[in-house]
Amino acid sequence: MRPAKTLLRRAVCAALIAGLPGAALADMPLTYESDGQALFRLSAPDFWQVRAGGPRAITAPETGEARLINRVIGLEPVADKGVWVGFLSPNGISTLDQAADYLSGIGKSLVSDPEVTGRTSIRLGGLPANRITGTGRRDGRAVSFTALLIDLPTNRVAISLAVIENGANPELVNDVNAIYSSFRAIR
């Protein structure tokens, strides 16, 4: 089984947003709004469910400190489990460095025991972005993750996290890439 897990992990880390121009476009348009302002849009693939939640506090397990989280848009396939993609744009976060600090503060609430395996600068939707890849655990299961920090032109940053459990259907990476290919800032 180890070769299959290793193959999936490599496929996830290499494929997520690596081949954006060739990825198929997703089908259901979504707009992320904060404080009455539309910040970015993206599309969800057919047969994926979308859930949105308003502002709430997440408590860091090691400190017990609550941290305010803005609206989160979460996407996951309806039929297959083991894949989740989320987007948010925290108030007061206007640089990629601030976004990295913010993510490190909430990251362990999303993926436990994270181990970063790579950091690269990329462009997403024509915008500067940082990509952080790694592994960890979620709900007790081994996962691979990709975090994207996207510099929006509105003095804000979008943060996205894609989490894929080991053993998840590797074809879903195409859907995740389609989501990221559809990402556009609203100026």
One Martini backbone bead per residue (centre of mass of N, CA, C, O) as a GRO file, in nm:
protein
  187
    1MET     BB    1   0.052   0.065  -0.015
    2ARG     BB    2   0.274   0.278  -0.014
    3PRO     BB    3   0.295   0.348  -0.320
    4ALA     BB    4   0.009   0.476  -0.339
    5LYS     BB    5   0.056   0.703  -0.134
    6THR     BB    6   0.300   0.828  -0.274
    7LEU     BB    7   0.163   0.883  -0.544
    8LEU     BB    8  -0.059   1.067  -0.438
    9ARG     BB    9   0.117   1.279  -0.303
   10ARG     BB   10   0.267   1.360  -0.561
   11ALA     BB   11   0.019   1.434  -0.729
   12VAL     BB   12  -0.087   1.656  -0.549
   13CYS     BB   13   0.166   1.840  -0.531
   14ALA     BB   14   0.208   1.860  -0.848
   15ALA     BB   15  -0.092   1.926  -0.956
   16LEU     BB   16  -0.160   2.151  -0.791
   17ILE     BB   17  -0.170   2.420  -1.003
   18ALA     BB   18   0.042   2.341  -1.229
   19GLY     BB   19  -0.194   2.304  -1.480
   20LEU     BB   20  -0.396   2.541  -1.529
   21PRO     BB   21  -0.444   2.588  -1.842
   22GLY     BB   22  -0.555   2.270  -1.878
   23ALA     BB   23  -0.788   2.304  -1.706
   24ALA     BB   24  -1.099   2.264  -1.639
   25LEU     BB   25  -1.387   2.418  -1.606
   26ALA     BB   26  -1.598   2.515  -1.388
   27ASP     BB   27  -1.970   2.551  -1.319
   28MET     BB   28  -2.016   2.718  -1.036
   29PRO     BB   29  -2.070   3.026  -0.938
   30LEU     BB   30  -1.870   3.229  -0.706
   31THR     BB   31  -1.884   3.476  -0.435
   32TYR     BB   32  -1.672   3.673  -0.239
   33GLU     BB   33  -1.773   3.838   0.061
   34SER     BB   34  -1.684   4.153   0.241
   35ASP     BB   35  -1.827   4.412   0.370
   36GLY     BB   36  -1.992   4.446   0.082
   37GLN     BB   37  -1.744   4.315  -0.082
   38ALA     BB   38  -1.620   4.200  -0.372
   39LEU     BB   39  -1.322   3.996  -0.417
   40PHE     BB   40  -1.403   3.703  -0.542
   41ARG     BB   41  -1.396   3.435  -0.785
   42LEU     BB   42  -1.551   3.112  -0.855
   43SER     BB   43  -1.570   2.758  -0.937
   44ALA     BB   44  -1.776   2.476  -0.924
   45PRO     BB   45  -1.814   2.165  -0.965
   46ASP     BB   46  -1.981   1.923  -1.048
   47PHE     BB   47  -2.075   1.744  -0.771
   48TRP     BB   48  -2.045   1.977  -0.563
   49GLN     BB   49  -2.031   2.112  -0.248
   50VAL     BB   50  -2.149   2.414  -0.081
   51ARG     BB   51  -2.015   2.599   0.199
   52ALA     BB   52  -2.113   2.859   0.426
   53GLY     BB   53  -1.952   3.076   0.671
   54GLY     BB   54  -1.940   3.283   0.905
   55PRO     BB   55  -1.831   3.434   1.152
   56ARG     BB   56  -1.573   3.294   1.376
   57ALA     BB   57  -1.434   3.101   1.635
   58ILE     BB   58  -1.107   2.961   1.683
   59THR     BB   59  -0.945   2.720   1.881
   60ALA     BB   60  -0.644   2.667   1.993
   61PRO     BB   61  -0.525   2.381   2.133
   62GLU     BB   62  -0.248   2.488   2.277
   63THR     BB   63  -0.378   2.783   2.393
   64GLY     BB   64  -0.703   2.862   2.383
   65GLU     BB   65  -0.711   3.069   2.159
   66ALA     BB   66  -0.910   3.290   2.002
   67ARG     BB   67  -0.996   3.316   1.643
   68LEU     BB   68  -1.097   3.507   1.393
   69ILE     BB   69  -1.320   3.406   1.130
   70ASN     BB   70  -1.415   3.442   0.840
   71ARG     BB   71  -1.559   3.370   0.583
   72VAL     BB   72  -1.632   3.038   0.456
   73ILE     BB   73  -1.553   2.847   0.172
   74GLY     BB   74  -1.672   2.516   0.105
   75LEU     BB   75  -1.548   2.225  -0.078
   76GLU     BB   76  -1.710   1.910  -0.191
   77PRO     BB   77  -1.770   1.612  -0.281
   78VAL     BB   78  -2.049   1.416  -0.289
   79ALA     BB   79  -1.947   1.108  -0.341
   80ASP     BB   80  -1.664   1.180  -0.254
   81LYS     BB   81  -1.421   1.145  -0.016
   82GLY     BB   82  -1.129   1.338   0.107
   83VAL     BB   83  -1.213   1.636   0.003
   84TRP     BB   84  -1.098   1.983   0.060
   85VAL     BB   85  -1.202   2.330  -0.007
   86GLY     BB   86  -1.087   2.659   0.098
   87PHE     BB   87  -1.207   3.004   0.162
   88LEU     BB   88  -1.051   3.325   0.259
   89SER     BB   89  -1.070   3.684   0.398
   90PRO     BB   90  -0.909   3.853   0.619
   91ASN     BB   91  -0.922   4.098   0.819
   92GLY     BB   92  -0.621   4.294   0.804
   93ILE     BB   93  -0.507   4.132   0.553
   94SER     BB   94  -0.249   4.261   0.305
   95THR     BB   95  -0.025   4.033   0.312
   96LEU     BB   96   0.156   3.751   0.269
   97ASP     BB   97   0.292   3.752   0.548
   98GLN     BB   98   0.032   3.784   0.713
   99ALA     BB   99  -0.100   3.526   0.602
  100ALA     BB  100   0.109   3.329   0.713
  101ASP     BB  101   0.060   3.397   1.010
  102TYR     BB  102  -0.239   3.333   1.013
  103LEU     BB  103  -0.217   3.037   0.922
  104SER     BB  104  -0.040   2.944   1.164
  105GLY     BB  105  -0.275   3.007   1.373
  106ILE     BB  106  -0.503   2.801   1.218
  107GLY     BB  107  -0.380   2.536   1.094
  108LYS     BB  108  -0.419   2.323   1.340
  109SER     BB  109  -0.737   2.327   1.297
  110LEU     BB  110  -0.712   2.186   1.000
  111VAL     BB  111  -0.410   2.059   1.051
  112SER     BB  112  -0.244   1.812   1.194
  113ASP     BB  113   0.082   1.778   1.199
  114PRO     BB  114   0.237   1.973   1.019
  115GLU     BB  115   0.436   1.929   0.708
  116VAL     BB  116   0.650   2.104   0.530
  117THR     BB  117   0.761   2.052   0.171
  118GLY     BB  118   0.678   2.344   0.036
  119ARG     BB  119   0.785   2.659  -0.135
  120THR     BB  120   0.614   2.893  -0.359
  121SER     BB  121   0.606   3.110  -0.627
  122ILE     BB  122   0.315   3.241  -0.788
  123ARG     BB  123   0.033   3.243  -1.014
  124LEU     BB  124  -0.316   3.354  -0.967
  125GLY     BB  125  -0.513   3.504  -1.174
  126GLY     BB  126  -0.254   3.710  -1.214
  127LEU     BB  127  -0.148   3.672  -0.918
  128PRO     BB  128   0.023   3.685  -0.649
  129ALA     BB  129   0.165   3.384  -0.492
  130ASN     BB  130   0.160   3.133  -0.236
  131ARG     BB  131   0.293   2.800  -0.193
  132ILE     BB  132   0.195   2.536   0.035
  133THR     BB  133   0.324   2.221   0.117
  134GLY     BB  134   0.194   1.902   0.264
  135THR     BB  135   0.150   1.728   0.573
  136GLY     BB  136  -0.090   1.528   0.776
  137ARG     BB  137  -0.385   1.563   0.982
  138ARG     BB  138  -0.742   1.456   0.961
  139ASP     BB  139  -0.940   1.303   1.157
  140GLY     BB  140  -0.685   1.081   1.176
  141ARG     BB  141  -0.589   1.135   0.882
  142ALA     BB  142  -0.397   1.121   0.617
  143VAL     BB  143  -0.250   1.415   0.451
  144SER     BB  144  -0.262   1.647   0.191
  145PHE     BB  145  -0.144   1.990   0.126
  146THR     BB  146  -0.263   2.317   0.001
  147ALA     BB  147  -0.153   2.648   0.027
  148LEU     BB  148  -0.298   2.971  -0.053
  149LEU     BB  149  -0.159   3.299  -0.117
  150ILE     BB  150  -0.349   3.585  -0.228
  151ASP     BB  151  -0.294   3.888  -0.393
  152LEU     BB  152  -0.504   4.139  -0.375
  153PRO     BB  153  -0.606   4.458  -0.516
  154THR     BB  154  -0.772   4.535  -0.218
  155ASN     BB  155  -0.588   4.502   0.038
  156ARG     BB  156  -0.595   4.182   0.021
  157VAL     BB  157  -0.626   3.830   0.117
  158ALA     BB  158  -0.627   3.509  -0.001
  159ILE     BB  159  -0.723   3.190   0.141
  160SER     BB  160  -0.620   2.851   0.070
  161LEU     BB  161  -0.735   2.502   0.120
  162ALA     BB  162  -0.613   2.179   0.031
  163VAL     BB  163  -0.752   1.854   0.120
  164ILE     BB  164  -0.602   1.517   0.095
  165GLU     BB  165  -0.658   1.205   0.135
  166ASN     BB  166  -0.543   0.916   0.169
  167GLY     BB  167  -0.713   0.735  -0.094
  168ALA     BB  168  -0.820   0.925  -0.271
  169ASN     BB  169  -0.942   1.026  -0.556
  170PRO     BB  170  -0.718   1.137  -0.800
  171GLU     BB  171  -0.928   1.277  -1.002
  172LEU     BB  172  -0.995   1.527  -0.809
  173VAL     BB  173  -0.758   1.711  -0.888
  174ASN     BB  174  -0.895   1.829  -1.139
  175ASP     BB  175  -1.112   1.984  -0.982
  176VAL     BB  176  -0.923   2.155  -0.814
  177ASN     BB  177  -0.785   2.291  -1.055
  178ALA     BB  178  -1.048   2.420  -1.164
  179ILE     BB  179  -1.095   2.604  -0.931
  180TYR     BB  180  -0.823   2.761  -0.957
  181SER     BB  181  -0.864   2.847  -1.259
  182SER     BB  182  -1.129   3.032  -1.177
  183PHE     BB  183  -0.977   3.238  -1.030
  184ARG     BB  184  -1.090   3.583  -0.948
  185ALA     BB  185  -1.061   3.902  -0.919
  186ILE     BB  186  -1.233   4.185  -0.785
  187ARG     BB  187  -1.187   4.531  -0.872
   0.00000   0.00000   0.00000
